[in-house]
Amino acid sequence: MAHLSISSAAADQIRVVLAERGHGLGLRVSVKPSGCSGYSYVLDFADEASEGDAVFVDHGATVYVDNEALTVLDGSEVDYVKDGLNRFFRFNNPNVKDECGCGESFSV
C-alpha cells in the first residue's frame, strides 16, 4: 500500500489556505510530464474526492493523490518551507533519481 506523509508545517499551511478560500477538502497533488528531467508536481485544491483517489490524512490536513501519480509519489513527505521571503511546498520524494538545475522537474 502506498504511503505519503504530511509535515506539521504543510498541514498548517493547507488548513490556512483552505480557511482563506472558504471551502475545499484538502490539497490535490499530481505529477505531469514536464521540464528537462521528466516530471513536475502539480498542486490544486481538492473540492471533491475523485474515484480512485488515494487519501492521506496527517496532522489534521488531507492530501488527495490520483492513482497515476501514486507510484511516483509513494513514500514522499509533503513539507512547507519558509526560506527568507520564499514560501513553498516541498516534496521530500525518495523516488527521485535526478532533478534539473532549476529544481522545477525531476526523474524517477
KAPEDA-V556267 format. One record per run of one state. SS is the DSSP state (alpha for helix, beta for strand, coil for the rest). FROM is the first residue (numbers start at 1). LEN is the number of residues. Records with the same first field share a line. If there is no record, write none. Layout:
SS->FROM-LEN, FROM-LEN
This chain:
coil->1-3, 7-1, 22-4, 35-3, 47-7, 59-2, 66-1, 74-2, 84-2, 93-5, 100-6, 108-1
beta->4-3, 26-9, 38-9, 54-5, 61-5, 76-8, 86-7, 98-2, 106-2
alpha->8-14, 67-7
